[in-house]
Amino acid sequence: MKEYENINSPVDGGINSGDVTRFPDGSASANGAWELPAGLAMAFAQDTASLARFTALSNEEQDKVIAKARKVSTRGEMQSLIKSI
């Protein structure tokens, strides 16, 4: 069995949550983790191209996407949101 040094590391060169999320003021949480709505994180997990586009946005633009994601109530709305990035 392969031993892993850091269980929070991205798998196979992927992007971990700390790379793409933060509080609206740009600060990290006290434990070093970042805040991203669960539905948005799940949508990005299923559409890595949208995740790549999201990471290329400015902090302000990312904050706007996150604010919109907090208002989404259906899976279809979330998919439309991430496709619009």
C-alpha angles and dihedrals in degrees: 000000000000117000117222122211096203121025089196094060118113115257119249095350094313126148119266123215092256089065095061112025140063142144115284091260090056096250127129124237120259094264094048094254121124130227122242127155109260093232092053092048090050092049091051090049088059096042111039092172089064089047090054091050090048093053089052092057122098117258090256093052091047090052090053091052091049091049090051091047091056089060096049115110104180137048090238091055090051092050090050090049095053092043088056092060 
